[in-house]
């Protein structure tokens, strides 16, 4: 594998792309989104209402028709079919295995060189801790928003990726250089590794 690592990495990426397509198809077929249900009156409650006065009946009907159902818009859809769930987990494990192999190969071959260039670039810069901590603050912010159900799951995943990706772009030598601290070096190195092109 390592003899032609770049070509094999690209081929494994195509395989992962095909597996991701299968995963999305399974999710599209199997996911069931809970829909809000209007509140219903029980038979006992309707029987008691028939014995009440006309005013009480009208008041109860008005209360039922005007009451809005409580809906958790941040609830996570589920796959109820066991066969689809097993298929999804199986394809997901294959996807994870290939992605992990890619990660190990890139980490052992390219990342040390990328980190060395980032380290040399950051030696002439200031620490810039305020800038770094402001960037990393997105992680606890997302956790707090999810705890209070103020952020959808897609936002909880996408927002940190966008912020860290943008920070890695800004901390390259071509833009504003990398701050002289270990957190910024890690983010900048990860960005360079992600953006690395295939070498044939």
C-alpha positions as CSV (number, residue, x, y, z in Angstrom):
1,X,0.0,0.0,0.0
2,X,2.7,2.5,1.0
3,X,4.7,1.9,-2.3
4,X,2.0,3.9,-4.2
5,X,0.3,5.5,-1.2
6,X,-1.0,8.6,-3.0
7,X,-2.7,6.6,-5.8
8,X,-4.1,4.1,-3.3
9,X,-5.4,7.0,-1.1
10,X,-7.2,8.5,-4.1
11,X,-8.7,5.1,-5.0
12,X,-9.8,4.5,-1.4
13,X,-11.4,7.9,-1.5
14,X,-13.5,6.9,-4.5
15,X,-14.6,3.7,-2.6
16,X,-15.6,5.8,0.4
17,X,-17.6,8.1,-1.9
18,X,-19.5,5.1,-3.2
19,X,-20.1,3.9,0.4
20,X,-21.2,7.4,1.4
21,X,-23.8,7.2,-1.5
22,X,-25.1,3.9,-0.1
23,X,-25.3,5.3,3.4
24,X,-27.3,8.3,2.2
25,X,-29.7,6.1,0.3
26,X,-30.2,3.9,3.4
27,X,-30.8,7.0,5.5
28,X,-33.3,8.4,2.9
29,X,-35.2,5.1,2.9
30,X,-35.1,4.2,6.6
31,X,-35.2,7.5,8.6
32,X,-38.6,8.3,10.1
33,X,-39.1,11.8,11.2
34,X,-41.7,12.2,14.1
35,X,-44.7,14.3,13.1
36,X,-46.6,16.3,15.6
37,X,-50.0,14.9,16.7
38,X,-52.9,17.0,17.8
39,X,-54.0,16.4,21.4
40,X,-57.0,14.1,21.7
41,X,-59.6,13.9,24.4
42,X,-60.2,10.5,26.1
43,X,-63.6,8.9,26.1
44,X,-64.0,9.4,29.8
45,X,-63.3,13.1,29.4
46,X,-65.9,13.4,26.6
47,X,-68.4,11.6,28.8
48,X,-67.9,13.9,31.7
49,X,-68.2,16.9,29.4
50,X,-71.6,15.7,28.2
51,X,-72.9,16.0,31.8
52,X,-71.6,19.5,32.2
53,X,-73.3,22.7,31.3
54,X,-73.3,24.1,27.8
55,X,-70.7,26.7,28.8
56,X,-68.3,24.0,30.1
57,X,-68.6,22.0,26.9
58,X,-67.8,25.1,24.7
59,X,-64.9,26.1,26.9
60,X,-63.4,22.6,26.7
61,X,-63.8,22.4,22.9
62,X,-62.2,25.8,22.5
63,X,-59.3,24.8,24.7
64,X,-58.6,21.6,22.7
65,X,-58.9,23.3,19.3
66,X,-56.7,26.3,20.2
67,X,-54.0,24.3,22.1
68,X,-50.8,23.9,20.1
69,X,-49.1,20.5,20.2
70,X,-45.7,20.4,21.8
71,X,-43.1,19.5,19.2
72,X,-39.4,18.9,19.7
73,X,-38.0,20.4,16.5
74,X,-34.5,19.3,17.6
75,X,-35.3,15.6,18.0
76,X,-33.2,13.1,16.1
77,X,-35.0,10.9,13.6
78,X,-34.6,7.1,14.1
79,X,-34.5,4.0,11.9
80,X,-37.1,1.6,13.1
81,X,-36.5,-1.2,10.6
82,X,-33.9,-3.6,12.1
83,X,-32.8,-4.8,8.7
84,X,-32.1,-1.3,7.5
85,X,-30.4,-0.4,10.7
86,X,-28.1,-3.4,10.4
87,X,-27.3,-2.6,6.8
88,X,-26.5,1.0,7.7
89,X,-24.2,0.1,10.5
90,X,-22.4,-2.5,8.3
91,X,-21.7,0.0,5.5
92,X,-20.9,2.7,8.1
93,X,-18.2,0.4,9.7
94,X,-16.7,-0.2,6.2
95,X,-16.6,3.5,5.6
96,X,-15.0,4.2,9.0
97,X,-12.4,1.5,8.4
98,X,-11.3,2.9,5.1
99,X,-11.3,6.5,6.5
100,X,-9.2,5.4,9.5
101,X,-6.7,3.7,7.2
102,X,-6.5,7.0,5.1
103,X,-6.0,8.9,8.4
104,X,-3.2,6.7,9.6
105,X,-1.3,6.8,6.2
106,X,-1.6,10.6,5.9
107,X,-0.6,11.0,9.6
108,X,2.5,8.8,9.2
109,X,3.7,10.2,5.8
110,X,2.6,13.7,5.1
111,X,1.6,15.3,8.4
112,X,5.1,15.5,10.0
113,X,6.3,17.5,7.0
114,X,3.3,19.8,7.1
115,X,3.7,20.3,10.8
116,X,7.4,21.2,10.3
117,X,6.6,23.9,7.8
118,X,3.8,25.2,10.0
119,X,6.2,25.2,13.0
120,X,8.9,27.2,11.1
121,X,6.3,29.7,9.9
122,X,4.9,30.2,13.5
123,X,8.3,30.8,15.1
124,X,8.4,34.4,13.8
125,X,4.8,35.2,15.0
126,X,3.3,36.2,18.4
127,X,1.4,33.8,20.6
128,X,-2.0,35.4,19.7
129,X,-3.8,33.5,22.4
130,X,-6.9,35.7,22.2
131,X,-7.4,35.0,18.6
132,X,-6.8,31.2,19.1
133,X,-9.2,31.0,22.1
134,X,-11.9,32.9,20.3
135,X,-11.7,30.4,17.5
136,X,-11.8,27.4,19.8
137,X,-14.7,28.9,21.8
138,X,-17.0,27.5,19.1
139,X,-16.8,24.0,20.7
140,X,-18.2,24.9,24.2
141,X,-20.7,27.2,22.5
142,X,-22.1,24.4,20.4
143,X,-22.2,22.1,23.5
144,X,-24.2,24.7,25.5
145,X,-26.6,25.3,22.6
146,X,-27.2,21.6,22.2
147,X,-27.8,21.2,25.9
148,X,-30.6,23.8,25.7
149,X,-31.8,22.4,22.4
150,X,-31.2,25.8,20.7
151,X,-29.1,24.3,17.8
152,X,-30.0,21.6,15.3
153,X,-27.7,18.5,15.1
154,X,-26.5,19.6,11.6
155,X,-25.5,23.0,13.0
156,X,-23.7,21.3,15.9
157,X,-21.6,19.3,13.4
158,X,-21.2,21.9,10.6
159,X,-20.5,25.0,12.6
160,X,-17.2,23.8,14.3
161,X,-16.0,22.4,10.9
162,X,-16.6,25.7,9.1
163,X,-15.0,27.8,11.9
164,X,-11.9,25.5,12.2
165,X,-11.5,25.2,8.5
166,X,-11.6,29.0,8.1
167,X,-9.1,29.4,10.9
168,X,-6.8,26.9,9.3
169,X,-7.1,28.8,6.0
170,X,-6.3,32.1,7.7
171,X,-3.3,30.6,9.6
172,X,-1.4,29.6,6.4
173,X,1.8,31.4,5.4
174,X,0.0,32.9,2.4
175,X,-2.7,34.6,4.5
176,X,-1.8,35.8,8.0
177,X,0.7,33.1,9.2
178,X,0.2,30.7,12.1
179,X,0.2,31.9,15.8
180,X,3.0,30.6,17.9
181,X,1.0,28.2,20.0
182,X,0.3,24.5,19.9
183,X,-3.4,24.8,19.3
184,X,-3.1,27.0,16.3
185,X,-0.3,24.8,14.9
186,X,-2.5,21.8,15.2
187,X,-5.4,23.5,13.4
188,X,-3.2,24.8,10.6
189,X,-1.5,21.5,10.1
190,X,-4.8,19.7,9.9
191,X,-6.0,22.2,7.3
192,X,-2.9,21.7,5.1
193,X,-3.2,17.9,5.4
194,X,-6.9,18.1,4.3
195,X,-6.1,20.4,1.4
196,X,-3.1,18.3,0.1
197,X,-3.5,17.2,-3.5
198,X,-2.7,13.8,-4.8
199,X,0.8,13.1,-6.1
200,X,1.1,10.5,-8.8
